[in-house]
Amino acid sequence: MSETPAISIRNLVKRYAPVAGQDAKLALNDLSFDVPQGGIFGLLGPNGAGKSTLINILAGLVLKTSGTAEVWGFDIDRDLRNAKRSIGIVPQEVVFDAFFTPSEVLENTAGLYGVIKPLRRSMEILRAVHLGDKAHAYARTLSGGMKRRLLIAKALVHEPPVLVLDEPTAGVDVDLRRQLWDLVREMNAQGVTIVLTTHYLEEAEELCDRIAIINHGQLVTNKPTRELVEMAREKIVVLTLDREIGAPLNHPDFIKCEKLGERMIEVTYDKDRTNAGEVLSHVQDEGFAINDVTTREADLEDVFVSLTSAARPGS
């Protein structure tokens, strides 16, 4: 695998001009990071963080204000043609002519990219996304999941080494989400570098090798997924007690204690300062016997909320 990043962003700035009396908007603020080749890279952030602006810059749809961006080693200013040929963008919205068949959609898109007919692989790509049997059906007759897969096929017609999936599972059911996850893994196993934006944090945790989080146009963190999850210091233990409890318990080792029911409490604690055994001992010291215990490990959502909250201006 080459050491050249699949995508390289350096000091990228995008400032939108003021419109309708509103102030200028700084969408990307000196953003820098690399996407390694060969993996599944998560690009996360709250609404308005700058993800869509970044994707549109890479796709050549939005002009940056300053900084540099490279796709597969091609600078988007000096070599835009090759940069655009190196990336496929799968938008969140379902966008294609409903009166074309999947085969026609891919053939037309290939023509727009300048792929000559002998080199087009429309049927092969449709089979790869499990749409081979629908090649000649009108696109409007496809199910929601099939339309999502057709969008992915459309982004693959020019065989880009980098594929950006912008919220690919937004609004789909659980079964379809799992099908799309499997398809993402298949494409990655075939050598395609995947960049995934999603609001489903369990999806990012399940699929991504590495995750960058941006907020207010700035990079908050960029780490392997496992390291990010391990950053969470808080743990939660839910206790069912032997009798009714009045007010929630207080102890210096507890970050917080909430009453969930007449005999149930939820204790949040810092795992670097104490452990579950000590939490149980503190509760027993208050005269309660413990009938049941459940714990919850920290996940990516905990880290995401913590990091993006800390990154807000004025926080």
N, C-alpha and C positions, 0 to 999 in steps of 0.2 A: 504493500500500500504506500502510495506517495505521501511525503510529509507535507506537500502543498495542501492547505485547507480547501475543503469543498467551497466554502464561502469565507471571505475575509472582510471584515468591517473595521475601518479605522477612522476615528474622530468624525463620525458621520453626524451631520447637522441638517435638519430640515425645519425651516421656519416658513410658515404660511403667512402670506400677506393679510393685513386686516381687511375684513369684509363687513358690510352693513353696519358700520359703526363699532364693530368689535375689534379688540386689540389683536395684534399679530400673535399667532400661536406657534410656540416652539414644540414641535412634535417629536423631534429627535435631538438630543442634547449631548453632543460629543460622545457618541456611542461607539464602542470598540469591542469586538470579540471575534473569535474564529469558530467555524463549524468544521469539525474533523471529517475526513473522508470515511465513508463506509459504515457509519452508524445511523442510529435514529436519534435525532437531536430535537429536544423540546424547546419551543420558544413560548414562554408563558408571560402573562401580565394581565392586570385588570383592564376593563374597557377603557379605551383612551390612552393606553400606555405607549402606543406607537408601533405596535406590531404590524398593522395593516399598512401604515406608511412605509415601513421598512420593506415589506414584501413587494409593494408597488414600485419602490425604487429599484429593487433587484429585477423586477419584471420589465423595467423600462417604461412604466406608466406614469411615474412621478419623478420630477427632477429634484435631485438633492440640492441643498444650499451650499454645503462644503463637505470636505472629507473624501474618503475613497471607499469603494466597494469592489470586490472582485468575486467572480463566480468561476470556479474551476481554473483559477489563475488568470482569467481574462478581466481586465479592468472595464467597468461599465461605461467609462468615458472614452478610453482609447480604443477599445475593441468591443463595442456594444453588440455587434452581430454575433460574435462567438460567445459572448457572455449570455445572450438570450438563447442561443442554441444549446447552452449547457444547463439550462434550468427549465423545469416544467412547473407550472403553477396550477393547483387545483383549488378553485375558489369555493367559498362557502355556498354561494348561490348557484342553483342549477341553471346553467346558461348554455343553451344550444337550440337550434331550430327543431321544434317538436315534429315537423313534417318530413325531416330527413330520417333515414335509417341509421343505426349505429355505424354501419360500414361507410355510409356516405358522410357522416359527421367526421370520421377519422380521415377519409380520403380528402375532404375539403380542407381540414386542418393541416394535413401533411402538405398540401399544395401551397398553403399560406406560408409554411416554413421552408418552401423551396425543395422539399424532398421529391426527387424525380420518381416516376411511377415504378421503375424496376426495383427501387430500393424501399418502397413502402411495405410495411408489415402489418397492415390493418387487421387482417384475420388473425394473425399470430398474437397481436396485442389484445384483441377481443377475447380470444381463448384464454389468455393469461389472466384477464380480469373476470373470467367465467361468464362471458357474454357471447361465446361463439355461436350458440343456438339462437341468439336474438339478432344476429348480424343484419338481417333484412326485414326486421319488424320496425314499424314506425316508432321513433323515440318516444312519442306521446303515450304509447301503450305500455311502456316499461314501468315497473314498480319503482317506488322511491329508492330502494336499495340499488336497483339496476341503474337508475339514473346517476347515482353517486359513483358507481363503478365506471360508467361511461365517461364521466368527467375525468376520472383518473386515466382512463385509456386515452382520452383526447390529449392529456398533458404528456403522454408518452410517445406520441407519434414520431417525434424527431429524436427519440432515444437519448434524452438528456441524462447525464450522470447524477443530477441533483433534482429531487422532486419535493416541492413545498406543498403540504396539505394544510389548507386554512380551514380549521374547524370542520373536518370531514365527517364527523358524527353528530353534528348539531341537529337536534330535533328528530333523531332516529331512535328506534326502539332497541332494547337490550340485545336481542338476537342479531339484528343487523349490525349493531356496534361491534359485536364479537366477530362477525364475518369480515367487517372492514379491518379490524385489528389483524386477523389472519392474513388478509391480502397485503397489508403494510409489511408484515413480517416476511411474506413471500418475496415481495419486491426488494426488500433490503437484503435478503439472502442471495438474490441474484446480482448484488453489487450496487444497487441504487442507494445513494445517500438520501435519507429522508429528513426533512425538516417539518415538524408537526406543531401547529398552534392549536390549542384546545383550552376550553374552560372546564373540561372534565379532568380534575387533577388525578383521579384514580387511573385514567387513561394514560396520562403522561408517566405516572409511576410504573405502570404495567409495561409500557412499550419502550420508553426512552432510555438510552444509555447515559445521556448527558442532558442537562437542562440549564438554560439561561432564563433568568427572570428579569424583565425590564419594567420600569415604572416611571411615569412622567418623562419618557424618552431617554432614560438613563439605565445603564446596566446595574442591577442590584446584586446579582450573583451569577456565576457560571461554573457549575461543578458536576461531577458524576452524580447520577441520581441517588445512589446509595449514600454518598457523603451528605447530600442535601437532607435526606430523611433523617440521618443521624444527627443533624444539627438541632433537631427538636429536643429541648431539654425537659419539657413538661410531660408528665405521665398522669394518667387518670385511673383511679380505683373506685369502683362502685361497691358499696357495702350494704348488705341487708342485715339489720340488727335484730336482736331478740325481743325488743319492745319499742313502743312508740318514742320518737325523739321530739323534743321541743324545738329550740332554736338550733341552727347548724353549729357544729363544733368549731372552736377556734384553737389554733396551735401555731407557734412560730414556724413549724416545718410545713404547714399547709399554705399553698398559694391561695387557694380558696376552698370552701366547703359549701356545697349546695344541697338542700333538702329536695329529694325527688319524690318522696312519698312519706307516709306516716312512719315507716321503719326503714327507709332507704336514703342514703346520702351518697354524694359523689365528691370525692376529694381529689383535687389537683395538686401535684407536688413537683418540685424540681428534682429530677433524678440525680443531679450532681451533688445535691445536698443531703438527700435521704433516700430511703428505699421503701418498697411496699410493706416489708415486715415491720419497720418502725412506724409506719402510718397505722397499721393494725394495732400495734402496741399502744399508741397514743389514744386510739378510740377505746380500747379495752381499759385503759387507765381511767377513763371517764365513767366506768361502771357498766359498759355495754358488752354483751356477748355477740359474736359475729356469726350469723347463720350462713351467709353466702358472700362470695367475693368474685367479682369479675374485674378485669383490667383491660385497658385499651392502650396499645402502643401508639406513639406519635406517628403521623403519616405526612405526606407531602402537603396536604392542605394546611396542617398546623404551621409548617415552615413558610408556606406561601403567605398566609395571613400575617405572620410575624414580620417577615421581611418587607412586604409591601406596605404594611402599616408604618414600620419604622422609616420607610423611604419617603413618606408623604411630607411635603413642605410644611414646616411649622410644627411637625410632630416631635 
